[in-house]
Amino acid sequence: MPGRRLTRADRQQIAAGLAQHLSYADIARRLNRPASTVSREVARNGGPGRYRAELAQLATTHRARRRPQPPAPAQRTIEQLGPDPDATAAFVTDLTTALVETGLPRTAARVMAYLFASETGSRTAIEMAQQLQVSAATISHTVRLLEQQDLIRRGRDERGRRHRYFLDAKAGLRTVAASVAANQRFAATALRGAELFGAETATGSRLALAGRFFERLGDDLMRSAEKHWRDMAGDRGDDYTLTSDAD
């Protein structure tokens, strides 16, 4: 019925319609809704180019759960001073996409983006599972992967016994380190293949060229990343090098 609230399925149809470049009126006819309902929904959640059904559903749930609070300016948290939830959700989506393109699995990228967008840079596993709408087991697997890559660290929640996960201060640099390590593994494997097939064969020559290229690229990335990190981080950058992590 036209008067009911938009559901998750409705929002998925809106996203699908936008992807097909349909007009608001065409999408509204599919949903048996007024075109104004669709246009308000899209405008409220990032616009046609940034609308995501999942994030729109999360934002709506967040708004529904909010309760009026008595005026208490002194008790406003730091995170309440940031962008509105819709703008934050759109940014987290964009950052997730960028992190996926660096090679992170999507759920791991979503966790990293969520932590980057948090003023404290930390969340409990329960908070992450609720915000990202995934199971506790998925979060457990994901944080273990990120801990292994030194992108996050585990600590104790001061307000309880739960573990709290903190974004590592050098997470950006460590992302480069992971990329360098992947390049080095590819280079080593390709050069081993060149020896196996023989340098005089077309296969061996092709593998040798690729292996030397990625080997040199990895070395250049390490030196450049370390230099820029020290230039920007100052004294804080002296205790960390990519070389030690990549070896």
C-alpha positions in Angstrom: 0.0 0.0 0.0 1.2 3.5 -0.8 1.1 4.6 2.9 3.4 2.0 4.3 7.0 2.6 5.2 9.7 1.7 2.6 11.1 -1.8 3.3 14.5 -3.2 2.6 13.1 -4.8 -0.6 11.7 -1.4 -1.7 15.1 0.2 -1.3 16.7 -2.6 -3.2 14.3 -1.9 -6.1 15.0 1.8 -5.9 18.8 1.1 -6.1 18.2 -1.3 -9.1 16.1 1.3 -10.8 18.7 4.0 -10.4 21.3 1.6 -11.7 19.1 1.2 -14.8 18.8 5.0 -15.1 15.1 4.9 -14.6 13.2 8.1 -13.7 11.7 8.5 -10.2 8.3 8.2 -11.7 9.1 4.8 -13.3 10.6 3.5 -10.1 7.6 4.8 -8.1 5.2 2.9 -10.5 7.2 -0.3 -9.8 6.7 0.2 -6.1 3.1 1.6 -6.3 4.3 4.7 -4.6 4.2 8.4 -5.2 7.2 9.7 -7.1 7.8 12.2 -4.3 8.4 9.3 -1.9 11.1 7.9 -4.1 12.7 11.4 -4.7 12.8 12.1 -1.0 14.2 8.7 -0.2 17.1 9.2 -2.7 17.8 12.8 -1.7 17.9 11.8 1.9 20.5 9.1 1.3 23.2 10.6 -0.9 21.4 11.3 -4.2 21.1 9.2 -7.4 24.9 8.6 -7.8 25.5 7.6 -4.2 22.3 5.8 -3.1 22.9 2.4 -1.6 20.0 0.3 -0.4 21.8 -1.2 2.5 23.1 2.1 3.8 19.7 3.7 3.4 18.1 1.0 5.4 20.8 1.4 8.1 20.3 5.1 8.2 16.5 4.7 8.5 16.9 2.2 11.4 19.3 4.6 13.1 16.8 7.5 12.8 14.0 5.3 14.1 15.9 4.4 17.2 16.9 7.9 18.1 15.0 9.3 21.1 14.6 13.0 22.1 17.2 14.0 24.7 17.1 16.9 27.1 19.3 19.8 26.2 22.8 19.1 27.5 25.4 20.8 25.3 28.2 20.0 27.7 27.6 16.3 27.3 27.6 16.1 23.5 30.1 13.5 22.4 32.8 14.4 20.0 31.3 12.1 17.3 28.0 14.0 17.4 30.0 17.1 16.2 30.8 15.4 12.9 28.8 15.0 9.7 25.2 13.9 9.8 24.6 10.1 9.6 23.6 10.1 5.9 26.8 11.9 4.9 28.9 9.6 7.1 27.2 6.5 5.6 27.9 7.7 2.1 31.6 8.4 3.0 32.0 5.0 4.6 30.7 3.3 1.4 33.2 5.3 -0.8 36.1 4.5 1.6 35.1 0.8 1.6 35.2 0.7 -2.2 38.7 2.3 -2.2 40.0 -0.2 0.4 38.6 -3.1 -1.5 40.6 -1.9 -4.5 43.8 -2.2 -2.4 43.1 -5.9 -2.1 41.2 -6.2 1.2 38.2 -8.5 1.4 35.0 -6.5 1.4 34.0 -7.2 5.0 37.5 -6.4 6.2 37.3 -3.2 4.1 33.9 -2.3 5.7 35.4 -2.8 9.2 38.4 -0.6 8.4 36.2 2.1 6.8 33.9 2.0 9.9 36.9 2.5 12.2 38.4 5.2 10.1 35.2 7.2 10.3 34.9 6.8 14.1 36.3 9.7 16.2 37.8 7.2 18.7 39.0 4.8 16.0 37.7 1.9 18.0 34.6 -0.3 18.4 33.6 -3.5 20.1 32.9 -6.6 18.1 29.2 -6.3 19.0 29.0 -2.7 17.8 30.7 -3.7 14.5 28.3 -6.6 14.0 25.3 -4.4 14.6 26.4 -1.5 12.5 27.5 -3.7 9.5 24.6 -6.2 10.0 26.8 -9.3 9.9 27.1 -12.2 12.3 29.4 -12.3 15.3 31.3 -15.1 13.6 31.9 -13.0 10.5 33.3 -10.2 12.7 35.5 -12.6 14.6 37.0 -14.0 11.4 37.5 -10.5 10.0 39.2 -8.9 13.0 41.5 -11.9 13.2 42.6 -11.3 9.6 43.1 -7.6 10.3 45.1 -8.3 13.4 47.3 -10.6 11.5 48.1 -7.8 9.1 48.6 -5.4 12.0 45.9 -3.1 10.7 44.0 -3.1 14.0 44.9 -4.1 17.6 42.9 -5.5 20.4 42.4 -3.9 23.8 40.1 -4.1 26.8 36.9 -2.0 26.9 37.1 0.3 29.9 33.4 0.1 30.5 33.2 -3.7 30.5 34.9 -7.0 29.9 34.4 -7.0 26.1 37.3 -6.6 23.7 37.6 -3.4 21.9 39.3 -3.2 18.5 41.5 -0.1 17.7 42.6 1.2 14.3 46.4 1.0 14.3 48.0 4.5 14.0 50.1 3.2 11.1 47.2 1.5 9.3 47.7 3.5 6.1 51.3 2.6 5.9 50.7 -1.1 6.7 48.2 -1.2 3.8 51.1 -0.3 1.6 53.2 -2.9 3.3 50.7 -5.6 2.5 50.7 -4.5 -1.2 54.5 -4.6 -1.3 54.5 -8.1 0.2 52.1 -9.3 -2.4 54.3 -7.8 -5.2 57.3 -9.5 -3.7 55.6 -12.9 -3.5 54.5 -12.6 -7.1 58.0 -11.6 -8.1 59.6 -14.5 -6.3 57.1 -17.0 -7.8 57.5 -15.6 -11.3 61.4 -15.7 -11.1 61.2 -19.3 -9.8 59.0 -20.1 -12.8 61.5 -18.5 -15.2 64.2 -20.9 -13.8 61.8 -23.9 -14.2 60.9 -23.2 -17.8 64.3 -21.8 -18.8 65.3 -18.3 -19.8 65.6 -19.4 -23.5 61.9 -20.2 -23.7 59.2 -17.7 -24.4 57.5 -18.7 -21.1 60.6 -18.3 -19.1 61.4 -15.0 -20.7 57.9 -13.7 -20.0 58.0 -14.8 -16.4 61.5 -13.4 -15.8 60.5 -10.0 -17.2 57.3 -9.9 -15.0 59.3 -11.1 -11.9 62.0 -8.4 -12.3 59.4 -5.7 -12.9 57.5 -6.5 -9.7 60.7 -7.0 -7.7 61.9 -3.6 -8.6 58.4 -2.0 -8.2 58.2 -3.5 -4.6 61.7 -2.1 -3.7 60.7 1.4 -5.1 57.4 1.3 -3.2 59.1 0.4 0.1 61.7 3.2 -0.2 59.1 5.8 -1.2 56.5 4.8 1.4 59.1 4.9 4.2 60.4 8.3 3.2 56.9 9.9 2.9 55.9 8.3 6.2 58.9 9.8 8.0 58.4 13.1 6.4 54.8 13.3 7.5 54.9 11.5 10.8 58.1 13.0 12.1 59.5 11.3 15.2 56.6 8.9 15.2 57.8 7.3 12.0 61.3 6.4 13.2 60.3 3.1 14.8 58.7 1.5 11.7 59.9 0.4 8.3 58.2 -1.5 5.6 61.3 -3.5 4.9 61.1 -5.3 8.3 57.5 -6.2 7.8 57.8 -7.4 4.3 60.7 -9.7 4.9 
